[in-house]
Amino acid sequence: MAVDERVIVPAHTLKPLPIHLRSELTSVLLSTSAIPVIQSTLQEASDAAGWTTSVRLRAKQLISSGQATNWQDVMDVLTKESIERQDDQPILPGGIRRMRQDRGNGVEPVKQVDGVISVKFPSQAITEGKKAIRTALDPVIEVEGAGATG
């Protein structure tokens, strides 16, 4: 696809996107510098929220407690927990939060509930990632029948 071509997306497109639209959008992203920008945005936002530290601490916790005995076990648990947990809902009854030492760098505290470190991907990082994706796709997407891009 040439860079000056636009991907036409019907306004009534169902989620998830059909395979042909996903392929076209992926091609657009890969044909520009969008992927490194999106990766950088997600990395910065997740670091700022303390997520990277939480993931490291939770991995150590899983290995130390014997809940995980190999890399695949750790990854399976972390993947499941990162998408299942809700930041605003306790994981278990009687939830508690433990603050990491604040060095004045704006990093969020490590969240724990009943001794389990939360690795839910931060909503702020998701928001920033969406903005980066939209910025990359807005110039090349036309929403058919909506009268606007995006």
Secondary structure, 3 states (H helix, E strand, C coil): CCCCCCEEEECCCCCCCCHHHHHHHHHHHHCCCHHHHHHHHHHHHHHHCCHHHHHHHHHHHHHHHCCCCCHHHHHHHHHHHHHHCCCCCCCCCCCCCCCCCCCCCCCCCCCEECCEECCCCCHHHHHHHHHHHHHHHHHHEEEECCCCCC
